[in-house]
């Protein structure tokens, strides 16, 4: 009886596991295994991604420290060049060079950002201090007796920073950035001081009429 035999075979297929429809339990197990693998991969990559973000942040903050150091040096150079002049009528004042050094130090110490980015604050690049100045006399066109006194004030500082990546300070190495700027001050026209030109060799001329020194 073919019909009865086919019905019996269909009932047997329904009873056998793995035949006919897919097993939902096996499908759920496969999904759980793939989800667990993705979670493990994400857990393994999270520290690396966090370290990469901190490295980018450290690089940016170090570059920002260099920019702020240059801006602070420029401000200090302008303030030091314009603040102080020697006043012969006030002998009790400190020399102008000392006052310019103090002015530059005050400007640098009050610059926002340097105290946070620099581990030890702004430091002078040389043992002589932040300020280095050079004075010269500029000639006036068409006159040999007139000059313009000029002064170049240079401010040079160093800043040791680790990027200030709080609260991970100490994780990355420190880098030293330099800030440097100069400002030129040109004075008004003045008469040339001829007393410096009256000495020839080791002889000093008091009257200004000097005879050239003869060499043997």
Z-matrix of the N, CA and C atoms (Angstrom, degrees):
N
C 1 1.457
C 2 1.528 1 108.05
N 3 1.319 2 114.82 1 101.24
C 4 1.470 3 118.62 2 -174.07
C 5 1.517 4 113.47 3 -63.31
N 6 1.295 5 117.85 4 -36.14
C 7 1.477 6 119.29 5 -177.85
C 8 1.519 7 111.20 6 -66.44
N 9 1.348 8 115.91 7 -43.86
C 10 1.459 9 118.78 8 179.20
C 11 1.511 10 111.55 9 -65.68
N 12 1.345 11 115.76 10 -35.38
C 13 1.472 12 118.67 11 178.74
C 14 1.525 13 110.68 12 -67.03
N 15 1.318 14 118.22 13 -42.54
C 16 1.472 15 120.50 14 179.63
C 17 1.536 16 110.61 15 -63.67
N 18 1.313 17 116.64 16 -39.37
C 19 1.470 18 119.18 17 179.06
C 20 1.519 19 111.12 18 -64.67
N 21 1.383 20 115.85 19 -39.30
C 22 1.453 21 119.07 20 177.92
C 23 1.520 22 111.57 21 -64.18
N 24 1.336 23 117.24 22 -40.76
C 25 1.470 24 120.50 23 179.25
C 26 1.538 25 111.56 24 -65.13
N 27 1.315 26 116.92 25 -39.31
C 28 1.469 27 119.34 26 178.59
C 29 1.524 28 111.39 27 -64.06
N 30 1.373 29 116.13 28 -39.20
C 31 1.457 30 118.34 29 178.28
C 32 1.527 31 111.30 30 -65.62
N 33 1.327 32 116.52 31 -36.80
C 34 1.461 33 119.24 32 177.78
C 35 1.528 34 111.89 33 -66.39
N 36 1.314 35 117.28 34 -38.40
C 37 1.467 36 119.89 35 178.67
C 38 1.528 37 112.11 36 -64.33
N 39 1.333 38 114.86 37 -37.54
C 40 1.458 39 117.72 38 178.05
C 41 1.521 40 111.80 39 -66.41
N 42 1.316 41 116.67 40 -33.17
C 43 1.465 42 119.39 41 -179.56
C 44 1.524 43 112.44 42 -75.88
N 45 1.330 44 118.84 43 -29.47
C 46 1.479 45 121.78 44 -176.96
C 47 1.524 46 109.59 45 -74.14
N 48 1.356 47 118.04 46 128.75
C 49 1.479 48 120.57 47 176.84
C 50 1.531 49 111.00 48 -72.53
N 51 1.293 50 115.06 49 146.42
C 52 1.456 51 119.50 50 178.04
C 53 1.504 52 113.90 51 84.77
N 54 1.293 53 118.16 52 -1.73
C 55 1.448 54 121.65 53 178.92
C 56 1.513 55 109.03 54 -106.79
N 57 1.282 56 118.46 55 145.79
C 58 1.454 57 122.16 56 178.59
C 59 1.513 58 111.31 57 81.50
N 60 1.331 59 118.49 58 -118.09
C 61 1.463 60 122.32 59 -178.32
C 62 1.528 61 111.34 60 -72.10
N 63 1.338 62 114.66 61 152.71
C 64 1.466 63 119.54 62 177.79
C 65 1.512 64 109.94 63 -70.05
N 66 1.317 65 114.50 64 145.18
C 67 1.456 66 120.65 65 -178.39
C 68 1.534 67 109.47 66 -72.86
N 69 1.339 68 120.87 67 119.04
C 70 1.480 69 121.63 68 -179.92
C 71 1.516 70 112.61 69 -65.29
N 72 1.333 71 116.50 70 -30.37
C 73 1.469 72 118.53 71 179.19
C 74 1.516 73 111.13 72 -64.93
N 75 1.339 74 116.61 73 -43.25
C 76 1.469 75 119.91 74 178.45
C 77 1.525 76 110.91 75 -64.36
N 78 1.335 77 117.85 76 -36.49
C 79 1.469 78 120.36 77 179.32
C 80 1.526 79 110.49 78 -65.45
N 81 1.358 80 116.19 79 -42.49
C 82 1.466 81 118.65 80 178.91
C 83 1.519 82 111.54 81 -65.27
N 84 1.315 83 118.08 82 -36.96
C 85 1.464 84 120.68 83 178.26
C 86 1.526 85 111.13 84 -63.60
N 87 1.331 86 117.55 85 -38.48
C 88 1.461 87 120.05 86 178.57
C 89 1.512 88 112.12 87 -65.59
N 90 1.346 89 116.33 88 -39.69
C 91 1.448 90 119.05 89 177.78
C 92 1.527 91 111.47 90 -65.73
N 93 1.303 92 117.72 91 -40.14
C 94 1.462 93 120.92 92 179.66
C 95 1.531 94 111.24 93 -63.54
N 96 1.334 95 116.76 94 -40.05
C 97 1.469 96 119.89 95 179.67
C 98 1.525 97 111.17 96 -65.76
N 99 1.337 98 118.76 97 -42.91
C 100 1.465 99 120.29 98 179.00
C 101 1.524 100 111.42 99 -66.68
N 102 1.348 101 117.83 100 -37.50
C 103 1.466 102 120.11 101 177.14
C 104 1.518 103 112.53 102 -66.13
N 105 1.325 104 116.89 103 -39.33
C 106 1.465 105 120.07 104 177.97
C 107 1.519 106 111.22 105 -65.60
N 108 1.331 107 117.92 106 -37.80
C 109 1.472 108 120.86 107 178.42
C 110 1.520 109 111.02 108 -65.26
N 111 1.340 110 117.31 109 -43.25
C 112 1.463 111 120.30 110 178.34
C 113 1.522 112 111.41 111 -63.80
N 114 1.330 113 118.14 112 -37.52
C 115 1.461 114 121.14 113 178.47
C 116 1.522 115 111.70 114 -65.62
N 117 1.328 116 116.58 115 -40.86
C 118 1.461 117 119.69 116 177.71
C 119 1.519 118 111.45 117 -64.80
N 120 1.328 119 117.25 118 -41.01
C 121 1.465 120 120.16 119 178.02
C 122 1.526 121 110.77 120 -63.53
N 123 1.332 122 117.32 121 -41.68
C 124 1.467 123 120.10 122 178.83
C 125 1.523 124 111.32 123 -65.20
N 126 1.317 125 117.64 124 -39.57
C 127 1.457 126 120.62 125 177.79
C 128 1.524 127 111.60 126 -64.85
N 129 1.328 128 117.11 127 -35.04
C 130 1.464 129 120.15 128 179.20
C 131 1.526 130 111.57 129 -72.78
N 132 1.337 131 117.80 130 -32.01
C 133 1.463 132 120.77 131 -177.44
C 134 1.521 133 112.83 132 -86.61
N 135 1.311 134 118.94 133 -18.86
C 136 1.469 135 120.40 134 -177.19
C 137 1.524 136 113.27 135 -59.81
N 138 1.344 137 121.05 136 -46.70
C 139 1.483 138 118.89 137 177.32
C 140 1.526 139 112.89 138 -62.01
N 141 1.316 140 117.52 139 -37.12
C 142 1.460 141 119.55 140 179.40
C 143 1.516 142 111.27 141 -66.93
N 144 1.328 143 116.79 142 -40.88
C 145 1.460 144 119.65 143 177.71
C 146 1.526 145 111.28 144 -65.28
N 147 1.326 146 116.63 145 -40.37
C 148 1.467 147 119.55 146 177.84
C 149 1.525 148 111.20 147 -64.16
N 150 1.330 149 117.39 148 -40.58
C 151 1.459 150 120.57 149 178.37
C 152 1.523 151 111.33 150 -65.75
N 153 1.327 152 117.44 151 -36.94
C 154 1.465 153 121.07 152 177.60
C 155 1.518 154 110.74 153 -65.05
N 156 1.325 155 116.97 154 -41.64
C 157 1.468 156 120.33 155 178.12
C 158 1.530 157 110.66 156 -63.26
N 159 1.324 158 117.33 157 -42.80
C 160 1.462 159 120.26 158 178.79
C 161 1.528 160 111.85 159 -65.69
N 162 1.339 161 116.73 160 -35.38
C 163 1.465 162 119.60 161 178.16
C 164 1.524 163 111.10 162 -65.76
N 165 1.323 164 117.08 163 -42.29
C 166 1.463 165 120.21 164 177.05
C 167 1.527 166 110.42 165 -64.02
N 168 1.332 167 116.39 166 -41.49
C 169 1.460 168 120.37 167 178.28
C 170 1.520 169 111.37 168 -64.10
N 171 1.324 170 117.05 169 -40.43
C 172 1.474 171 120.71 170 178.67
C 173 1.524 172 111.03 171 -63.40
N 174 1.325 173 117.37 172 -43.28
C 175 1.466 174 120.58 173 179.67
C 176 1.521 175 110.88 174 -63.03
N 177 1.332 176 116.24 175 -42.77
C 178 1.457 177 118.99 176 179.43
C 179 1.514 178 112.98 177 -65.92
N 180 1.320 179 117.51 178 -40.18
C 181 1.461 180 119.71 179 179.88
C 182 1.520 181 111.59 180 -69.70
N 183 1.341 182 117.58 181 -34.44
C 184 1.464 183 119.69 182 177.03
C 185 1.531 184 110.66 183 -65.79
N 186 1.336 185 116.46 184 -41.41
C 187 1.463 186 119.24 185 176.69
C 188 1.529 187 111.03 186 -65.32
N 189 1.313 188 116.86 187 -36.57
C 190 1.468 189 120.41 188 177.38
C 191 1.524 190 110.94 189 -65.68
N 192 1.327 191 117.42 190 -36.08
C 193 1.467 192 120.06 191 177.41
C 194 1.524 193 110.93 192 -63.12
N 195 1.341 194 117.23 193 -39.94
C 196 1.459 195 119.47 194 177.42
C 197 1.516 196 112.44 195 -64.60
N 198 1.333 197 117.14 196 -39.91
C 199 1.467 198 120.77 197 178.58
C 200 1.521 199 111.31 198 -65.78
N 201 1.337 200 116.78 199 -44.24
C 202 1.465 201 119.72 200 179.34
C 203 1.527 202 110.95 201 -65.60
N 204 1.335 203 117.47 202 -35.61
C 205 1.466 204 120.19 203 178.42
C 206 1.530 205 110.85 204 -64.35
N 207 1.333 206 117.88 205 -40.16
C 208 1.469 207 120.42 206 177.54
C 209 1.526 208 111.18 207 -65.64
N 210 1.326 209 117.37 208 -42.85
C 211 1.461 210 120.18 209 179.28
C 212 1.529 211 111.21 210 -65.17
N 213 1.331 212 116.93 211 -39.72
C 214 1.458 213 119.96 212 178.62
C 215 1.528 214 111.34 213 -66.31
N 216 1.327 215 117.04 214 -39.38
C 217 1.465 216 119.92 215 177.70
C 218 1.522 217 111.15 216 -64.11
N 219 1.329 218 116.91 217 -37.91
C 220 1.467 219 119.85 218 178.08
C 221 1.528 220 111.04 219 -65.15
N 222 1.323 221 117.18 220 -44.36
C 223 1.464 222 120.15 221 178.20
C 224 1.524 223 111.21 222 -63.04
N 225 1.328 224 117.26 223 -41.66
C 226 1.462 225 120.25 224 -179.66
C 227 1.520 226 111.47 225 -67.05
N 228 1.328 227 117.46 226 -37.07
C 229 1.467 228 120.08 227 179.43
C 230 1.523 229 111.28 228 -66.01
N 231 1.326 230 117.10 229 -41.71
C 232 1.466 231 120.02 230 178.65
C 233 1.528 232 110.50 231 -65.32
N 234 1.326 233 116.82 232 -45.20
C 235 1.466 234 119.70 233 -179.22
C 236 1.525 235 111.74 234 -64.46
N 237 1.338 236 117.04 235 -41.55
C 238 1.464 237 119.68 236 -179.13
C 239 1.523 238 111.95 237 -69.25
N 240 1.329 239 116.60 238 -34.43
C 241 1.461 240 118.87 239 -178.17
C 242 1.522 241 112.38 240 -72.91
N 243 1.330 242 117.63 241 -31.14
C 244 1.453 243 120.39 242 -173.95
C 245 1.521 244 113.79 243 -99.91
N 246 1.322 245 117.66 244 -9.49
C 247 1.466 246 118.51 245 -170.71
C 248 1.519 247 113.05 246 -82.65
N 249 1.309 248 117.56 247 -37.39
C 250 1.460 249 118.83 248 -161.72
C 251 1.523 250 110.63 249 -129.81
N 252 1.306 251 114.72 250 135.21
C 253 1.457 252 122.91 251 173.47
C 254 1.522 253 108.21 252 -134.45
N 255 1.309 254 115.44 253 149.69
C 256 1.467 255 119.76 254 175.96
C 257 1.527 256 109.38 255 -68.20
N 258 1.319 257 116.07 256 130.10
C 259 1.465 258 122.40 257 -179.70
C 260 1.522 259 108.45 258 -118.16
N 261 1.337 260 117.60 259 103.11
C 262 1.471 261 118.56 260 -179.84
C 263 1.520 262 112.93 261 -61.93
N 264 1.334 263 117.14 262 -23.87
C 265 1.452 264 119.61 263 -178.66
C 266 1.516 265 113.78 264 -79.88
N 267 1.330 266 117.80 265 -6.31
C 268 1.473 267 121.36 266 179.29
C 269 1.516 268 108.81 267 -126.72
N 270 1.319 269 117.99 268 77.87
C 271 1.472 270 120.26 269 -177.33
C 272 1.516 271 113.39 270 -68.64
N 273 1.351 272 117.71 271 -15.78
C 274 1.463 273 119.80 272 -177.93
C 275 1.524 274 111.84 273 -78.08
N 276 1.328 275 118.03 274 -13.45
C 277 1.457 276 120.16 275 179.71
C 278 1.524 277 111.03 276 -74.66
N 279 1.305 278 114.08 277 154.08
C 280 1.462 279 118.99 278 174.77
C 281 1.520 280 109.82 279 -67.84
N 282 1.319 281 117.99 280 156.53
C 283 1.464 282 119.10 281 177.24
C 284 1.523 283 111.43 282 -57.55
N 285 1.318 284 115.44 283 151.41
C 286 1.464 285 120.00 284 -176.86
C 287 1.524 286 111.64 285 -61.97
N 288 1.324 287 118.00 286 -34.62
C 289 1.463 288 120.27 287 179.91
C 290 1.522 289 111.51 288 -63.96
N 291 1.332 290 116.70 289 -38.47
C 292 1.466 291 120.22 290 178.51
C 293 1.512 292 110.45 291 -68.17
N 294 1.324 293 116.92 292 -40.62
C 295 1.457 294 119.51 293 179.18
C 296 1.523 295 111.71 294 -67.72
N 297 1.314 296 117.62 295 -34.12
C 298 1.466 297 119.79 296 176.43
C 299 1.530 298 111.10 297 -66.31
N 300 1.314 299 117.05 298 -38.13
C 301 1.468 300 120.56 299 176.89
C 302 1.525 301 110.78 300 -64.20
N 303 1.327 302 117.00 301 -42.77
C 304 1.461 303 120.45 302 178.76
C 305 1.528 304 111.40 303 -65.77
N 306 1.321 305 116.82 304 -37.25
C 307 1.458 306 119.78 305 178.48
C 308 1.527 307 111.15 306 -65.70
N 309 1.330 308 117.23 307 -44.24
C 310 1.464 309 120.16 308 178.36
C 311 1.524 310 111.22 309 -62.41
N 312 1.313 311 116.83 310 -41.82
C 313 1.468 312 119.82 311 178.43
C 314 1.519 313 111.79 312 -63.32
N 315 1.336 314 117.39 313 -38.93
C 316 1.468 315 120.72 314 179.17
C 317 1.524 316 111.14 315 -66.76
N 318 1.326 317 117.31 316 -40.17
C 319 1.464 318 120.05 317 179.66
C 320 1.524 319 110.68 318 -66.32
N 321 1.322 320 117.47 319 -42.68
C 322 1.462 321 120.54 320 -178.58
C 323 1.527 322 111.84 321 -68.20
N 324 1.323 323 117.27 322 -38.09
C 325 1.458 324 119.57 323 -178.74
C 326 1.525 325 112.55 324 -70.43
N 327 1.335 326 117.17 325 -23.97
C 328 1.458 327 120.66 326 -179.57
C 329 1.522 328 113.05 327 -98.40
N 330 1.338 329 117.86 328 3.89
C 331 1.465 330 120.15 329 -178.94
C 332 1.524 331 109.89 330 -73.81
N 333 1.347 332 118.78 331 121.56
C 334 1.471 333 119.69 332 179.51
C 335 1.525 334 111.73 333 -62.95
N 336 1.315 335 116.16 334 135.71
C 337 1.456 336 121.70 335 177.10
C 338 1.514 337 113.79 336 102.86
N 339 1.327 338 117.96 337 -35.72
C 340 1.461 339 119.32 338 -178.55
C 341 1.523 340 111.80 339 -67.93
N 342 1.329 341 116.90 340 -38.18
C 343 1.460 342 119.11 341 -179.36
C 344 1.527 343 111.61 342 -67.48
N 345 1.343 344 117.19 343 -23.89
C 346 1.468 345 120.50 344 180.00
C 347 1.530 346 111.60 345 -90.47
N 348 1.323 347 116.82 346 -39.35
C 349 1.460 348 120.10 347 -176.77
C 350 1.528 349 111.91 348 -81.14
N 351 1.314 350 118.30 349 -33.87
C 352 1.463 351 121.76 350 -179.14
C 353 1.529 352 108.93 351 -89.10
N 354 1.325 353 115.63 352 127.25
C 355 1.461 354 119.66 353 -176.43
C 356 1.520 355 111.82 354 -64.83
N 357 1.313 356 117.82 355 -39.35
C 358 1.465 357 121.76 356 -179.97
C 359 1.510 358 112.29 357 -112.89
N 360 1.319 359 116.37 358 16.09
C 361 1.451 360 119.72 359 -177.14
C 362 1.519 361 110.54 360 79.18
N 363 1.321 362 118.33 361 172.82
C 364 1.472 363 120.63 362 177.10
C 365 1.523 364 111.28 363 -66.36
N 366 1.320 365 115.44 364 133.69
C 367 1.462 366 122.02 365 -178.63
C 368 1.528 367 109.59 366 -120.42
N 369 1.347 368 117.55 367 146.03
C 370 1.474 369 118.75 368 176.68
C 371 1.520 370 111.01 369 -67.78
N 372 1.322 371 115.49 370 144.90
C 373 1.457 372 120.43 371 -178.50
C 374 1.520 373 112.35 372 -78.15
N 375 1.317 374 118.66 373 -17.33
C 376 1.465 375 121.92 374 179.74
C 377 1.520 376 108.77 375 -133.10
N 378 1.307 377 114.83 376 166.09
C 379 1.465 378 119.92 377 -179.09
C 380 1.521 379 112.74 378 -71.15
N 381 1.332 380 117.62 379 -17.17
C 382 1.462 381 120.52 380 -179.23
C 383 1.523 382 112.80 381 -79.37
N 384 1.323 383 118.19 382 -12.49
C 385 1.452 384 120.77 383 178.72
C 386 1.517 385 111.96 384 120.86
N 387 1.323 386 114.76 385 -170.73
C 388 1.460 387 120.46 386 -179.37
C 389 1.520 388 112.41 387 -74.86
N 390 1.334 389 117.35 388 -34.62
C 391 1.463 390 121.93 389 -168.14
C 392 1.523 391 110.38 390 -102.19
N 393 1.300 392 114.64 391 133.60
C 394 1.467 393 122.74 392 170.13
C 395 1.519 394 107.49 393 -128.44
N 396 1.305 395 117.09 394 128.96
C 397 1.458 396 119.94 395 -176.46
C 398 1.526 397 110.87 396 -129.08
N 399 1.323 398 113.31 397 147.38
C 400 1.462 399 121.88 398 178.64
C 401 1.521 400 107.43 399 -131.62
N 402 1.333 401 116.68 400 128.88
C 403 1.464 402 122.35 401 -179.74
C 404 1.522 403 109.44 402 -109.87
N 405 1.310 404 115.97 403 146.08
C 406 1.451 405 121.96 404 178.85
C 407 1.521 406 108.67 405 -153.53
N 408 1.301 407 115.97 406 167.49
C 409 1.464 408 122.63 407 178.52
C 410 1.518 409 108.60 408 -115.70
N 411 1.305 410 115.89 409 125.88
C 412 1.455 411 121.61 410 178.80
C 413 1.523 412 109.64 411 -96.04
N 414 1.310 413 118.59 412 129.46
C 415 1.470 414 119.90 413 179.79
C 416 1.524 415 111.29 414 -70.41
N 417 1.329 416 114.79 415 150.24
C 418 1.462 417 121.55 416 176.87
C 419 1.513 418 107.87 417 -97.65
N 420 1.308 419 115.68 418 131.22
C 421 1.462 420 119.79 419 -177.34
C 422 1.528 421 110.46 420 -62.55
N 423 1.337 422 115.66 421 132.30
C 424 1.456 423 122.03 422 177.18
C 425 1.505 424 114.82 423 84.94
N 426 1.323 425 118.93 424 4.49
C 427 1.459 426 121.17 425 -179.11
C 428 1.516 427 108.75 426 -145.30
N 429 1.325 428 114.53 427 137.55
C 430 1.460 429 120.42 428 176.22
C 431 1.522 430 112.16 429 -100.45
N 432 1.322 431 117.10 430 -7.08
C 433 1.463 432 121.20 431 -178.24
C 434 1.522 433 112.75 432 -104.03
N 435 1.320 434 117.41 433 -4.57
C 436 1.456 435 120.54 434 -177.83
C 437 1.526 436 109.82 435 -116.22
N 438 1.322 437 115.38 436 145.20
C 439 1.461 438 120.96 437 179.61
C 440 1.530 439 108.68 438 -139.98
N 441 1.325 440 114.82 439 166.40
C 442 1.464 441 122.28 440 170.70
C 443 1.529 442 107.59 441 -120.40
N 444 1.321 443 118.69 442 111.63
C 445 1.470 444 118.88 443 177.38
C 446 1.528 445 110.55 444 -69.71
N 447 1.316 446 115.78 445 137.85
C 448 1.465 447 121.90 446 -179.18
C 449 1.519 448 109.30 447 -132.30
N 450 1.306 449 114.80 448 148.69
C 451 1.460 450 121.02 449 -179.64
C 452 1.520 451 108.62 450 -138.70
N 453 1.328 452 116.22 451 132.03
C 454 1.462 453 123.09 452 177.42
C 455 1.518 454 107.59 453 -108.13
N 456 1.323 455 116.13 454 116.52
C 457 1.466 456 122.35 455 -179.95
C 458 1.524 457 107.54 456 -104.88
N 459 1.314 458 115.81 457 119.91
C 460 1.464 459 122.48 458 -178.04
C 461 1.528 460 108.91 459 -114.58
N 462 1.335 461 116.44 460 131.25
C 463 1.467 462 123.06 461 178.12
C 464 1.522 463 108.09 462 -117.65
N 465 1.326 464 115.66 463 126.48
C 466 1.473 465 121.31 464 -177.65
C 467 1.523 466 107.73 465 -132.86
N 468 1.333 467 116.24 466 124.60
C 469 1.457 468 121.25 467 -179.25
C 470 1.521 469 109.85 468 -134.16
N 471 1.329 470 115.94 469 161.31
C 472 1.459 471 122.65 470 175.97
C 473 1.529 472 108.63 471 -123.41
N 474 1.321 473 114.98 472 151.63
C 475 1.460 474 121.30 473 -179.19
C 476 1.525 475 107.77 474 -140.40
N 477 1.315 476 116.75 475 114.91
C 478 1.466 477 121.70 476 176.85
C 479 1.525 478 108.61 477 -92.27
N 480 1.316 479 116.97 478 117.76
C 481 1.453 480 121.12 479 -174.03
C 482 1.526 481 110.25 480 -133.61
N 483 1.331 482 114.84 481 152.07
C 484 1.459 483 121.11 482 171.96
C 485 1.522 484 111.10 483 -115.05
N 486 1.320 485 116.45 484 17.98
C 487 1.451 486 120.89 485 -179.85
C 488 1.503 487 113.94 486 88.98
N 489 1.328 488 117.81 487 -12.27
C 490 1.465 489 122.47 488 179.06
C 491 1.515 490 111.24 489 53.12
N 492 1.337 491 116.24 490 46.12
C 493 1.462 492 121.20 491 179.64
C 494 1.524 493 107.81 492 -86.73
N 495 1.294 494 116.62 493 76.66
C 496 1.473 495 121.06 494 179.43
C 497 1.528 496 109.14 495 -72.64
N 498 1.358 497 119.38 496 143.65
C 499 1.472 498 126.77 497 0.94
C 500 1.518 499 113.57 498 -93.71
N 501 1.330 500 117.63 499 27.51
C 502 1.454 501 121.72 500 -176.69
C 503 1.523 502 111.21 501 -102.01
N 504 1.322 503 119.11 502 31.68
C 505 1.456 504 120.80 503 179.25
C 506 1.518 505 108.79 504 -65.40
N 507 1.321 506 114.83 505 135.85
C 508 1.445 507 120.77 506 -176.98
C 509 1.509 508 113.66 507 97.58
N 510 1.340 509 117.83 508 -10.67
C 511 1.462 510 120.16 509 179.69
C 512 1.519 511 111.22 510 -74.50
N 513 1.329 512 117.64 511 -38.49
C 514 1.451 513 122.42 512 -178.43
C 515 1.528 514 109.62 513 -106.27
N 516 1.325 515 117.66 514 156.82
C 517 1.467 516 119.91 515 -179.97
C 518 1.526 517 111.11 516 -70.36
N 519 1.320 518 115.18 517 160.88
C 520 1.464 519 120.77 518 177.99
C 521 1.525 520 109.97 519 -87.48
N 522 1.315 521 115.32 520 154.64
C 523 1.458 522 122.49 521 177.61
C 524 1.527 523 107.49 522 -134.67
N 525 1.306 524 116.64 523 141.36
C 526 1.461 525 122.09 524 -179.23
C 527 1.520 526 109.23 525 -102.12
N 528 1.318 527 115.77 526 120.10
C 529 1.460 528 121.49 527 178.17
C 530 1.522 529 108.26 528 -107.71
N 531 1.322 530 115.31 529 152.73
C 532 1.467 531 122.38 530 -178.57
C 533 1.515 532 109.34 531 -114.71
N 534 1.313 533 114.23 532 139.69
C 535 1.455 534 120.94 533 172.04
C 536 1.524 535 109.13 534 -120.89
N 537 1.329 536 115.86 535 128.45
C 538 1.468 537 118.87 536 -176.18
C 539 1.520 538 109.57 537 -146.36
N 540 1.330 539 114.81 538 138.86
C 541 1.458 540 120.70 539 177.94
C 542 1.523 541 108.14 540 -156.76
N 543 1.320 542 115.63 541 157.42
C 544 1.460 543 121.75 542 -179.91
C 545 1.524 544 109.07 543 -135.44
N 546 1.312 545 114.17 544 151.11
C 547 1.465 546 120.77 545 177.77
C 548 1.524 547 108.07 546 -135.29
N 549 1.326 548 115.36 547 136.13
C 550 1.462 549 122.06 548 -177.20
C 551 1.520 550 108.66 549 -107.29
N 552 1.320 551 115.72 550 130.16
C 553 1.459 552 122.01 551 176.94
C 554 1.531 553 107.71 552 -118.17
N 555 1.325 554 115.96 553 124.43
C 556 1.466 555 122.05 554 179.09
C 557 1.515 556 107.98 555 -112.11
N 558 1.335 557 115.51 556 124.48
C 559 1.457 558 120.28 557 -178.56
C 560 1.510 559 112.36 558 -83.14
N 561 1.311 560 114.49 559 -178.94
C 562 1.461 561 120.81 560 179.57
C 563 1.526 562 110.26 561 -78.72
N 564 1.317 563 115.18 562 166.18
C 565 1.460 564 120.78 563 -177.97
C 566 1.527 565 109.54 564 -66.38
N 567 1.328 566 115.32 565 133.42
C 568 1.460 567 121.58 566 179.93
C 569 1.512 568 108.85 567 -138.14
N 570 1.309 569 114.54 568 163.30
C 571 1.459 570 119.78 569 178.54
C 572 1.515 571 109.52 570 -76.44
N 573 1.312 572 115.26 571 143.30
C 574 1.457 573 120.80 572 179.20
C 575 1.512 574 109.94 573 -68.38
N 576 1.312 575 116.42 574 137.92
C 577 1.459 576 122.24 575 176.84
C 578 1.514 577 108.00 576 -82.44
N 579 1.335 578 115.56 577 108.69
C 580 1.460 579 120.09 578 -176.12
C 581 1.520 580 113.23 579 -86.44
N 582 1.304 581 117.19 580 -5.42
C 583 1.471 582 118.19 581 -178.59
C 584 1.516 583 110.94 582 -66.87
N 585 1.334 584 116.42 583 -26.88
C 586 1.457 585 118.24 584 179.52
C 587 1.509 586 112.04 585 -75.38
N 588 1.358 587 116.79 586 -16.25
C 589 1.466 588 120.01 587 -178.23
C 590 1.504 589 112.76 588 -98.11
N 591 1.325 590 118.23 589 2.29
C 592 1.463 591 120.53 590 -176.23
C 593 1.504 592 112.91 591 -91.59
N 594 1.328 593 117.98 592 -2.32
C 595 1.462 594 120.65 593 -179.73
C 596 1.510 595 108.95 594 -103.99
N 597 1.281 596 116.01 595 132.21
C 598 1.456 597 122.54 596 178.49
C 599 1.518 598 107.16 597 -126.94
N 600 1.324 599 116.46 598 117.68
C 601 1.450 600 119.64 599 -178.26
C 602 1.515 601 109.45 600 67.40
N 603 1.341 602 116.47 601 -128.05
C 604 1.452 603 121.95 602 179.77
C 605 1.517 604 112.00 603 -101.08
N 606 1.357 605 119.04 604 -1.55
C 607 1.458 606 122.38 605 -178.29
C 608 1.516 607 109.25 606 -93.62
N 609 1.333 608 117.32 607 140.99
C 610 1.452 609 123.32 608 179.67
C 611 1.514 610 109.16 609 -111.98
N 612 1.322 611 116.39 610 128.49
C 613 1.466 612 121.75 611 179.91
C 614 1.517 613 108.41 612 -97.00
N 615 1.257 614 118.75 613 122.71
C 616 1.450 615 122.44 614 179.19
C 617 1.521 616 111.81 615 -88.40
N 618 1.334 617 117.09 616 -29.42
C 619 1.462 618 120.32 617 -176.87
C 620 1.512 619 112.05 618 -91.24
N 621 1.296 620 117.70 619 -15.02
C 622 1.463 621 120.25 620 -178.84
C 623 1.512 622 112.35 621 94.10
N 624 1.340 623 118.88 622 -12.15
C 625 1.469 624 121.61 623 177.96
C 626 1.511 625 108.18 624 -98.71
N 627 1.308 626 116.47 625 97.02
C 628 1.455 627 121.12 626 -175.93
C 629 1.505 628 109.38 627 -109.30
N 630 1.266 629 113.66 628 140.07
C 631 1.462 630 119.14 629 173.96
C 632 1.514 631 108.83 630 -92.34
N 633 1.287 632 117.40 631 141.83
C 634 1.459 633 119.12 632 -179.74
C 635 1.507 634 111.60 633 -62.44
N 636 1.284 635 115.70 634 141.51
C 637 1.449 636 121.88 635 -178.63
C 638 1.520 637 109.06 636 -75.67
N 639 1.328 638 113.78 637 129.84
C 640 1.454 639 119.42 638 -179.39
C 641 1.524 640 109.65 639 -89.00
N 642 1.306 641 114.25 640 134.56
C 643 1.450 642 119.79 641 176.76
C 644 1.511 643 109.92 642 -97.01
N 645 1.298 644 118.49 643 137.75
C 646 1.485 645 119.84 644 -179.30
C 647 1.499 646 111.55 645 -66.80
